[in-house]
Structure formats: C-alpha cells, structure tokens
Amino acid sequence: MNSDHSPGMTIIVKTVTRLTAWLILLYGIHIILHGHVSVGGGFAGGVIVALSFIHLMLAYGKEMVFKRISKRRISVWATVGALMFLAIALAGWTDGYFFRNFLPPEQPFHLFSAGTIPLGDIAISLVVWAGLFAVFVALVMLRPDGEDKNEP
C-alpha cells in the first residue's frame, strides 16, 4: 500500500494505471464494435471495459472513482443497455418477428455488415459493464474501511 496514507496504491502503480486504463478501455470498445466480424462482442467487450474501471479503482481508491462516476449512474447505464436491447428486439417484431434484422445488410466482413447485431452488442456491453462494475463496487463497499486482511 501507499506509505504516505493517500488513498490507493503507490505512485508507480498510479502512473502505470493512468497510462494503461485508457488502452484497456479502447480495446474493450474495439472488441464490442468488431464482435460480429471477429472474436468478441458485447459480453467480452463489456467485461474488458469493466476491468478498465476496476483497474482505476484498485490503483486510485474508491473515493476517486466515485467522484467521477456515481453508483446511481452505473445503475442508469445498466438500465439504458437493457432497454436498448429490448427496443432492438421489439423493433424487429414490428417487421414480423422478435429480433428481426430491420437494417439492411452491407458488404460481408465490414464494420457495418451485420445489421442490428452491432447495436445488440453495444446494448449487451452496457449491461455487462455496469453489472460487473456494480458487483465489484458492492464487494468494495462490504469491506469495512481500515480493516487490513493481511494483519493477524
């Protein structure tokens, strides 16, 4: 832990986190947007995006992360993702059946080649990101402050 009693880890860990958290976030977004043409998708990308936020919380402490994103906002993003996924499903239903692809497909193996699948991946990633991060936040909040598990 940090010897000067500031929240979070040492300055080395904070510096590395500052440099890598954005790369992890960008990689998660890449996995989400290219899930229909390569390995990945909404679930895998959502997990990676959540890990970038968890990385920040571990390095800087929960207080810094809660200044930037509130627990309520996490819940709102999960709800937005779930409603977006439901809207995509229902929009297809108006054209004949549940989850029908209502967008015209483009040239195969290109970014916009899968109709509604990328939209579904984005919706799923929001739910997974917010849900996984909320679980981590709940686990952090259950641990009383000042209690070190390594001490006898």
Residue pairs with C-beta under 8 A, 6 or more apart in sequence:
1 9
1 10
2 8
2 9
2 10
2 11
3 10
7 60
7 61
7 62
7 63
7 64
8 14
8 58
8 59
8 60
8 61
8 64
9 17
9 58
9 59
9 60
13 59
14 59
14 60
16 59
17 55
17 56
17 58
17 59
17 60
20 55
21 52
21 53
21 55
21 56
21 59
22 52
24 48
24 51
24 52
24 55
25 49
25 52
27 48
28 45
28 46
28 47
28 48
28 49
28 51
28 52
28 125
28 129
29 45
29 49
30 45
31 40
31 41
31 44
31 45
31 48
32 40
32 41
32 42
32 45
32 46
32 49
32 121
32 122
32 125
33 45
33 111
33 118
33 121
33 122
34 40
34 111
35 41
35 42
35 44
35 45
35 117
35 118
35 121
36 113
36 114
36 117
36 118
36 121
37 109
37 110
37 111
37 113
37 114
41 121
41 124
42 120
42 121
42 122
42 123
42 124
42 125
42 128
43 124
43 125
43 128
45 121
45 125
45 128
46 124
46 125
46 126
46 127
46 128
46 129
46 132
47 128
47 129
47 132
49 125
49 129
50 128
50 129
50 130
50 132
50 133
50 136
53 65
53 69
53 129
53 133
54 133
54 136
56 64
56 65
57 64
57 65
57 136
57 137
57 140
62 137
62 140
62 141
71 134
71 137
74 130
74 133
74 134
74 137
75 130
75 134
77 126
77 129
77 130
78 126
78 127
78 130
78 131
78 134
80 126
81 122
81 123
81 124
81 125
81 126
81 127
81 128
81 129
81 130
82 123
82 127
84 119
84 122
84 123
84 126
85 120
85 123
85 124
85 127
88 99
88 116
88 119
88 120
88 123
89 98
89 99
90 98
91 102
91 116
92 98
92 99
92 100
92 101
92 102
92 116
93 99
93 100
94 102
95 102
99 116
101 115
101 116
101 117
102 115
102 116
103 115
103 116
103 119
104 115
105 113
105 114
105 115
106 112
106 113
107 113
111 118
112 118
